[in-house]
Amino acid sequence: YLRLCWDRLMSSPCSRRVVILHPPLMPRNWNSAISQSLWNLGVPAIVFVCFLQTPPLALQWERGMVVHVGKTECYCVAHADGTMLRYTLQISDSGYKAVVEDTEKICSSWTKEMDNAW
């Protein structure tokens, strides 16, 4: 899949850059495997960024809190002066799937299950 996606970029090899958004506790062997695979494709620059760091970087926040609710888990972390405060990271194993009946539909209102889970 990496080769297919990379080939579809159709730009000059010297201008290709890759930013990888990853979960906060990514295994090191996964990091090195992805790096090696992309290096073998000729990627000149690779940057790994935790997906919880991207909203403050993109929005140029000075302080704030990022909450990510996935299907199976939920993340919450505080930011100050452009830095993710790792000691504030909270991970809950009750994501979106735990609080709604049909995960294919968007829930438009707050439910009692959400109060209990989060």
N, C-alpha and C positions, 0 to 999 in steps of 0.2 A: 504494500500500500504506500509506503514511503516513496518508492521509485515512481509509481504512477502519479502521485500528487506532485512530486518534485518536477517531473517531466512536463506537467501541465502548466507550470509557471512560465515557461518559454521566455525567459529573460537571459541576459548574458551571465555566464557563470561567475564573473567577478562581482556582480551586483546582487547576488542572491544572499539573503540573510534569513535566519530562522530564529524566531522567539518561541520557546516551548513553555506553555503554561502548565504547571503541574500542581498536584495536591501538596499540602504543607508537609507531609511526612513521606516523601517519595524515597523508595529504597535506592541506595547508591548504585547497586548493580544495574538497575533500570536506567539510571542517568548515564552510566558509562556505555551501556548497550545502544541507547538512542544516539549518543554522541558519536560512537564508532560507526553506526549505520549511516548517519548523515555525512560524516567525514568521507566515507567510502563513496558517497554520491557526489562528492566535490563541493560540499557546502563550506564556504570560507569562514563563516562566523555563526556561532550558535550561542544563544543566551537562554538560560533557564530562569524563569520567574514564577514564583508561587502565585497561583491565580487569586489569592486573597490580597496580593499587593497591587494588582492592576487597577482597581477603581481609584485608590488614592493617587497613583501615579498619573492616570489619565485625567482625573478631575483636579489635580494639583491641590489636594487637601492639605491643610496643616495638621488637623486633628479629626478623628472620626472613628467609626466602627463599621466593619464590614461583616455582613451576615450572608452566608450562602446556604440555601436549603436545596439539597439534592434529592434524588429519589430515595436513597437509602440512609443518608446521613446529613447532618447539619453542622456548619462551621461558623464560629464567631470569633473575631479578633479585633483588638484596638490598634489604632495607628496614631503616631505623634511625630510631627516634624518630618514626614515622609518616610518614616521607618515603621515596619510592622513590629509590634511588641509581642514577641513570641511567647512570653510568659503569660499573656492574656488569652492565648489560644484555647478555645473550648470546642470539643467535638462531641456531638450527640449522635447516637445510633438511630434516632427516630427522624427520618427524613420525610419528604412529601408523601411517600408511599404508605407510611404508617398512619397518616391522619386523614386520608381521603379514600373513598370507596373505589373510584375509577381514576387511575393515574393518567389516563389518556385525555381526560377533560380537565380544564382549568377550573379550580374552585374559586368562586367569586365572593365568598363570604367567609368570615372567621368562624370556626366551629369549636365545640367543646373539646373535641379530640386534640385540636391545636393547643388549647390552653393547657391540657394535661401533658402533652409531649414537650412543649417548649416553655 
